[in-house]
Amino acid sequence: MREVTATEASRNFSKLLDAIEHGGDSYTIVRHGRAVARLEPAGGVGGRALRELLDSRPRDPSWSRELAELRKDLMIEDRSWPD
């Protein structure tokens, strides 16, 4: 997490938000040498973070076979709706 002064944060707020939104960066806001706030991505998982998580794990070779088996057990309900 990078530190920025309150003055820098004020002057470059839009750039900080862009870095947080698009790069997932986090910042500690410092005033008079003391950390007073944090700017970081909002809760929830974005697409980039999810992709990085999935790519960091080994692929399960049996996943597609298990998925095919589960799909065979699905039943499509035929519902007629009144006009």
Secondary structure, DSSP 4 states (H G I P E B T S, - for coil): -EEEEHHHHHHTHHHHHHHHHHH---EEEEETTEEEEEE-PPSS--HHHHHHHHHHS---TTHHHHHHHHHHT------PPP-
